[in-house]
């Protein structure tokens, strides 16, 4: 009898234990489904104390920490999950978590694995890791600091209105002190509130935040942000949502709708009208034009290019037109959100355009009837999520939101002036040329003049890329491409050639006979020792000054092409066509029209003896193209490598204790590596991607 009683007690406690397991797991599932991630975290952690290796609980716990921006803990649990045969999506999210933490190399490893399943997405994020790593030490173009109005709760959705900053916050530490600030019922009991601060005209400092009267929709537990005001003071567009404080603002797991209301003389929002193009999807992040007749917004409606795309709708005779997608230059396979228009510049955030990690802020403007997009660089962007950028050029004052300190905070920003100088000279005499015209029209700007010293300095606040034309009466025009790489050098010397005293030549591809742009042409006069250099234009043509009865050595170089040198004797100077047309040959085999195979690479056995395992060789830092990787346990070499062994480029491997990586390299610039990547993908290596070589690991040269 005593034994039976003991057995019953054991059974009883086992039933309680099993019920506890099931209860914690079920509570976690329910909370996770309802986006109550803090409750889910508690439930899943309790469950894992009872069953430590429960796969569902581990993955859900990692996701819950990720969605509440607790990245260290999210990374820990994702790492625990990696041994449990997780899905490709879990691997991808682990990579995104590591990238948000600024761990680009570790993130790149996860994205490389994911690329074997989805090369389009995986390769994009691999390239993003390389970009972020290469840009992390760049000087910022904007000075960015957390503003004093930021609280310990979520602060977000900044917008300008009537010399005020309006924003939303989940803070509860400010009490309403004035009856005009609005009722204490309705929206006041929701998840967040809307505040306003006055901007000082002289110092741009902000007054203490106060509640803003809204009253548009009197519903409990319903937020009315993000929002945007027309600068004529007549309209406000806002979003209704059920965002819960503590969750990431960027989850988009709450359906959102846009409303547009009038603003009366007392500042109240009246006659709210639902945007007619809402639907069973989310419209989010509205931006109203100055007159209130154009609405930019983000939407995940069907028919877009990715998740959230940016759209534009016009109000004509009081009716909003069907939204127009802003197109593939702006929108991507990922998400584009928080549009802001400053004159001709459109600012937005994206988690798919090449950036620093998470969401980055981008600037876009129209050049030659086409959107051109540039990353806003360090300072503005970080490894975390950065969005809701607004900027007033006249005040040099802006704000944005970032979760780089775990919770959404408001950051104040101001442009840091970067000086770039052009020095314009006569190619023959070396004398400065004053009053030369510098035409920035291709950049969407005006024309300017060089000073008496032939200098023109300007400031750049974005990573702009466009053509600039230098002209002066009596001289040939000089056109060059302004780029972030050029701006980083700080200056450029331009030598103008007098009309009628030039020799003209042309450079074309040796295989295709296609004119080659931006070939560097360097001229050395063996007669008097003078030097000079120019670049070919988009037609492959270059013009250079040469003196009669002189001998010259001319060198031609371009990324991914073999260098070429020629000698020229001008004799009496009568033959201006002596340069002729030069063939420049790629230093790889010509790219054919062979279709790219989208199937994963199947590693094939190799014949021993093709490598040189006992001859470690130093490989220079730079960019390389990774063709494939094999397990270190595999001592064979793929036959596919026969296609590249005949090339002039160095084929080598790097290895660690798990993998041997086959690479071609190295190259000084990404553009050089990009040409080889294109060739590799067309010649049997469809998964080839660019890496930044830092000589980590054992290096063996193959050829």
N, C-alpha and C positions, 0 to 999 in steps of 0.2 A: 504493500500500500504506500509505504514511504517513497519507494522508487517511482511509483506512478505519479505521486504528487510532485516530485522533483522534475519529472519529464514534462508535466503539464506547465510548470512554471517556466521551464526553458522554452517550450512552444509559445507560451504567452508573450515572453519578452522578445522572441524572434518575430512574432507577428507585429508587435509594437515597432521593432526595429525596421521591418520591411515597410510598414505603413509610413514611418518617418521618412524613409528613403523616397517613397512614392510621393508623399506630400510635398517635400522640398522640391523635387524635380517638377511636379505639376505646378506648384506655385511659381517656380522660375519660368516655366513655359508660358504661363498666363501673363505674368508681368512683362516678359520679353515681347509677347505679342501685342500688348497694350502700350509698348514703348516706355514702360516704367522700369528703366534699366537699373536704377539704384536698388529697387526691391528685388529685381532679378539677380543682381550681383550677390545680395545677401543669401537668397535661396540657393543659388548654384554653389556658393562656397560651403554652405551647410551640407548640401548633398555630397559634395566631393570629400568632405571629412568622413562620410560614411562609405562612399565608393570612390576612391581616389582616381581611378582610371576610366571613369565614365566619359566616353567620347563626346556625347551630346552636350553634357554639362560643361566640359572643358571648352569646347568651341563656342558655346553660347556665352560663357563667362568672358572669354577673350573678346567677343563681339560687344558685349555689354560695356566692358571697360573701354573699348575703342570708341563706342558711341557716346560715352561720357567724357571722352578726351583724357582718360587716365592711361597714357600711352605706355609707360613702363610696365604696368601690370598687364595691359593688353598684350604687349610683346612677350612677356613671360609665359602667359597661357597659350598664345599662339605657338611658341616654341615647344611647349609641352605637347601640343596637339600634333606637331609634325611627325611624331613617331607612331601615329595612330591611323595612317593611311587616309589622310584628309583629302578633300576635294581640291581641284585647281583653284576655285574661288577662294578657299581658305588660304592657300599659298599666296594668292594675289593680295588679299587683305593683310596678311602678315607683312608682305613687302611694303604696302602702303603705310602701315603702322611704323615700320622701321624708317621709312623715308621721312615721315612727319617728325621723327625724332632726330633727323639729320644724320642717320647712319646709312649713308648712301651706298657704300660698298656692300654691306650686309643686305640692304634692300635690293640691290642689283642682282645678287645671287638668287633671290626668290623670284624676281621678275624674269630672270633668264630661264628658270625652270618653268615658269608659267608660259613663256614664249613657245615652248615645245607643244603646248596645247592651243594657244591663241597667239600667233606671231604678230598680228597687227597691234594688239594691245600690249603684249609683253615687250616687243621691240621698242615701242614708243616709250615705255617706262624705263627700259634699260638706257635709252638715249637720254631720258630726262635725268637719270642719276649721274651720267657723265657730265651733262650740262651743269647741274647743280654743283657738282664737285669742282668743276673748273671755274665757276663764278663766285664761289663762296668767299673768296678773299678780295673781290673787287671793291673799289671805293664806291660807296653809295651815292646816288644822285639826289636823294632826299634825306633830310635829317628827320628821324622818326622817334618820338618819345611817347610813353603812356601818359595820357592827359590826367590832370589832377581830379577831374570830375569822375574818372573811372572808379567803380566801387568794387566790393568783394563779390558782387553778384554779376550776372551777365549784363553787359552794356553793348548796344548794337544799333544798327540801322541809322547812321547819322545822315542828316540832310540840312541844307541851308534854306533859310526863309526869313526875309525882312531883317537882315543883319543879326540873325539869331542862328544858333545851332539847335536843331531839334533831334532828339534821339530816343530810343526805347531802352528800358532797363527793367530788370527783375528786382532791383533794390527795394528794400522795405524800411530803410532807415530815415526817410524824409517824410515828415507829416504834412498834411495839408493845413495851411494856416489862414487861407483866405477863401471866403465863400465863392469868389469868382473863379477859383481854380477848378470848380466843377463838383459834381455830386460825389458822395462817398459810396453810392451804390453802383450797380451795373459794372461797367468796365473797370472801375476802381478796385473791384474785388477779383479781377482776372489775374492772369499769370504775370503780366508785365504792365508797365505804365509808360506814358509818353511824357518826356520832360523837355524844357526849353531853357537855354542859357543865352544871355546877351553877349555879343562880341564887341569888345572895346575897339573903337575906331583907330586909336593910336597904337595900342600895344597888342591887339588881337587876343588879349586875355579874356577868359570866360567868367561870367558871373555865376553865382551859386545856382544850381539847377532848381527849377520849380516845375510843378505839374502843369501840363498843357491841357486846356479845355478841348475836348473832342466832341463827345456826346452824339456822334453820328449813329452808332448802333449800340443800343443799350442792352447788351447781353452779357450775362455772367460767363466767366471762364472762356472768354474769346478775346484774343489779342487783336490790335489794330496797327500792326507794323509788319514789315517795313512800309515806309511811306515816302511821298514826294509831293512838293508844292510847286505849282506854277509860279514863276517869279512876278507875275502881274498881280499876285495875291488873291486870285479869284477861285482857284481850284486846288483840291488835294486828292491824291490817289493813295489808297492804302490797301493792305492785305489783311484779311481775317484768317486766323489760324488758332490752333490749340496747343501751341508750343509749351512744353513743360520745362521749367527752370532746372538746369542741371544736364539736360540733354544737349548734344551738339546742335547748334542752329542749322547745320548743313546736312542734317539727316534727310530732310524733305519727306518724312514719313507721316506728316499731317497734311491733309488736303487744304490747299490755300485758294482763295478767290480774291479778285481785285474789285474794289468799289471806288467810285469817284463821287466826291461831294463838293458842293459849293461852300465858300467861306463868306460869312456875312460881315457886316461892319464891326461886330463885336469879337470877331475871330472865331465864332462857333462854326462847326461843320454842320451843314444843313442839306436836306434833300439828297441823301446818299442814294446813288443808283448803282446797281450791280453792273459791272462791265459786261456787255452783251456777248462777248466771246469767251466767257467762262464755260466750263463744262465738267465732264466726269474725269477731269485731270486737274493739275495744279497750275495756276498762273501766279507768278511770284515776282518780287523785286521790281515794282513799277518805278518808272522815271517819267515825269511830265516835262514837256518843253516849256519855255518861258511863257508862251501864250496859252498853254493848256490844251492845245489842239493836236499834239502828237504824244503818243504814249509808247515808250520802250518798256519791255518787260521780258521776263524769262518764263518759259512754259515747257512742260514735258508732254504736251499733246502729241498724238500720233502724227506721223509724217515728218518729224524732225530728223536731224542727222545723228543725234545721240540721246542723252538723258534730257537735261534742260537745254533748250536753245534760246537765243535772243530773237525777239520779234519787234515789229513796229506797226502801229495802227494810227490812222489819221482820222480826225473828227471833221466831217464835212456836212454842213447844214444840220449840225447836232447829232449826226449818226456816225458811229465808229466803224471804219472800214475793216474788212477781213484782214487779220494780222498777216504781215509779210515777213517771212523768215529772212534774216540778214545774210544768209548764205554761208558757203563752206569756208570762206576766208576767216570768218568770225566763229562760226559754230563748228563743233568737232564731234567725234564719237563719244566724248565725255560730257561734262556739264559746263555751261556758260551761264553766269548769273550776275546780278547787281550792276546793271548798266548805268552809266552816268555820262552825260554829254556836256562837254565844255567847249563851246563854239564848234570847231570842226573836229575836235578830238573826242572819240568815244572810248571811255574806260570801262572795263569789265573784268570779271575774274573767271578763271577756267581751271579745271583740274586735269586737262588733257593736253593743251598746248604746252610746248616744252618749257619747263619752269623749275623752281627750286624745291617743290614738294607740296602736296596738298593743293589748295587753291592758290594761284598766283594772280596778281593784278597785271593787266595788259592794257596797252594803249593802241588804238587803231585810228587811222585817218585814211582818207581817200586820195590815192595818187594814181593818175591816169585811169580814172573811173573804176578803180579797184581798191578794196580794203587792204591796207598793209598793217600788219600786227607786230608790235614789239613788246617784249617783256620789260617791265619797269625796273628790273634789277634788284640788287641787294638794298637793304634799308627798307624799302617798301615790302619786298618779298622775303620770305624766310622758309625754312623747312616745314613750318606749320601752315595752317590755313589763313590766308589774307584776302579780305574781300571788302565790299561796300566802300570803295575809294571815292572820295569827293575832293575837289580842289578848286580854289578861287585864285586865278593867276594874279589879279590885281592886288590882293592882300598877301600873296604868297602864303596862303593858309589852307590846309586841308585836314581831313580826318579819314580814318579807315578803321576797320575792325580786324583783329587778329586773335587767335586762340593760342599764341605761342607761350603764354603763361597758364595753360590748362583751361582757362575760362575766357569767354569772349570779353575783350576790353576795347575801349576806344583809344586810339593813338592819334596824336597830333603830328602833322608833318609839314615841312617847309623845304622848298627846293634849295639844294646846295649848288652854287654856280660852278660849273666846270668850264674853264676857258680853253678854247681851241683856236690856234693861230694859223692863218695862211700867210705865207711870205711870197710875194709875186715879183719875179725878176725877169730881165731880158736874158734869153738863152745864150746870146753871144757875149755880151759885155758883163753880165752878172749884176748890172745896175738895177736898183729897185724901180718898180713901175707904179707910180701913184695913179689914183682915180681909175683903176681897173674895175670893171663891173663884175660883181659876184652874184650870180643869179640863183636864188633858192626856190624858184617857182615850182620845181618838181617836188619840193618838200612841203608845198603848201604855204610858202612864205614869200617875202618880197625880194627885191634886188638891192645890193649895197655896194659901197665903193671902198677900195683900199686907200689907206692914208698916204702921207708924203713919203713914208718909209716903205711903202708897198705892202704894209701889213693890214690884215683885217682879223680881228678877234671876235668870237661870239661864244655864247653860252648854250649848252645843250642840256636838256632835262630829261630826255628819254633816249632809248637805244634806237635812234632814227637811222634808216637806210634809204638813201635817195641820191640822185645825180645832181651835181652842182656844176654850172658852166661859168668859166672865167673868160672874159672877153675884153679887148682893148683895141681901139682903132689902129690899123697898121699891123696887127698881129693875128695869127690864127687862134680860133677859140680853143680852149682847153677844158675838157670835160672829165670829171673824176667822180667816183662813188664815195659818198660820205657814209661811213659805217661805224658801228660801235668799236670795232677793232682799230680803225683809223683814229677815232676820237681818243682812244686810250693812249695813243702816242703823244698827244698834246699839240702837234704841229705838223705842217706839210709845206715843203718848198715847191713852188710851181714856176717853171721856166717857160715863158711864152716865146714862140718863134715868129719872127717877122715874116709877113707875107712875101712870097716870091723868092725867098732865100731858104727853101726847104727841099729836102729829099724825101720822097715818099716810098714806103714799101708795104708789103702785105704778108700776113702769117696765116697759114691754113693748116688744118689737121691733115697729117700725112696719109691717113687711111681714107677719110671721108671727103677731103677737100673742103670741109666746112670752115668758114672764117673763125679765128680764135680771138675772143675778147680778153682783155686784161693780161696779155702776155707782157712781161717786163722786158723792155729793150734797153740795154746798157751800152753806152757808146764811150770808147776810150780813144782819144787821138794820140797816135804814136808819134806824131810830129811835134806837138807842143805840150802833151801831157794833160790836156783838158778832159773833163769827164761830164757826162750828161746821161739822163735816163728818162724814158717815157713809157706809156702803156698803149697797147693797141686798143682801138675803139670796137664797137659792136660789129663792125664790118671787117675786123682783122687788120685795119689800116693804121699805120703809124707815120708820123712826120718828124724828121730830125734835122737840126742845122749842122751842116758840114762845110768846112772851108775848102777852097780850091787848092790843088797841089798839096794835098794832105792824105795821110794814110790812117785808117781807122780799124780798130778791132771792135766788133759788135757782137754782143752776147744776147741770147734769147732764152727765157726761162718761164715756165708755168707749172703749177702744181699738176702732178700726174703725167707730165711730159718730160722727155729727155732733153737736157740742155743742148743748145746749138750755138756755135761760134762761127762767124764769117769775117773775112778781111775785105776792106773796100779801099780803093785808091780813087780819089775824086778827080785826079788829073787837072784839066783846065776848068772843071765845074760845069761844063756844057751839058753833060748827060745827067739829068735829074732822075732818071728811071733806073739808075745803076743798081738799086737795092732789089728790085724785082719782087717776086713772090717766093716766100720761104716755106718749106714743108717742115712742120714740127710733129714728131712722132710720139704717140703715147708710150710710156714705159711699161705697158701691159699689152696683151693681145687685144685686137679690136673687139668691141662689144657687138655681138650678133643679135639677131631678132629671135633667138631661142627663148621660148616661153619659160617663165620662172615656175618651178615646181613647188607647190604649196605644201606637199607632204613632208612629214618630219624626216630628217636625215637618218638613214640606217647605216650605222658604222660597219664597215667591211674589214675583214682581216688584212693585215699587211705583211709584207715580206721583211723578215729581220735583216738588219744591216743597213737600212736606209738612213737611220739616224746616227748621230755621233754622241752616244751617251757619256763618253768620257772627256768631252771637250766643252766644258762650260764657257759661254761667251757672254760678254756684256752687251745688252741691248739698250739703246739710248731711250730716255724718257720721251714721250710724245703720244701720238695716236696710232692705234693698230687696228686691224680688222680680224676679229675672231671668227674662224671658219667652223669649228666644232670643238667638242670636248669629249674625251674618253675616260673611262675608269682607269686609275693608275695600275690596276691589276691586269689590264689588257696590254700586252707587250707587242701587239701587231699595229701596223700603220695602215690607215685606209688607202685604198687604191685611188680614191678621188684626188689625192694630193698630187698625182702625176700631172694634173692639169696646171698646177701652179709652179712646179719645180723648174720649168724651163724659163720662168720669168726672171727679171733682174732683181726683183724685190726679195728681201730676206724672209724666208719661211722658218719659223722657229716654234718652240713649245715652251710653255711655263707649266709648272706643276706644283701641287701641294700634296698632302697626304691622302687625298681622295681622287683628284682629277688631273688629267694632262690636257692642256688647252693648246690647240693649233692656231697660230696667228701669222699674219703677214704684216710686216712693218719695218721700222716705225716711220711715222710721218710727223712733220713739224706742225701741220695744221689739220683741222678736221676736214677741210675741203679736199685735201690730198687723199685722206683716208676714205672719204665719201666716194671718190672715183673708183677706188679699188673695191669698196663694198659693192658698188653697182656691177662691176665686172664679175666679182665672185658670185653674186646672186644669179647672174645670167650664165654662169659656167659651173653649175652643179652644187652650189652652196646657198640655197635659198634662205637659210636662217643666219647668214653672216651678218654680224653687227659690229659697230665701232666701239672700241674700248680705249680708255686712257691708260697707257702703259706706265707703270711705276716700278718695273723690274722686281716686283715682289714674287718670290717663289724661285725655284730652280729653272734656269734658262738653258736650253739646248738648241743650237742652230742646226737646221736640217739642210738648208742650202743657202 
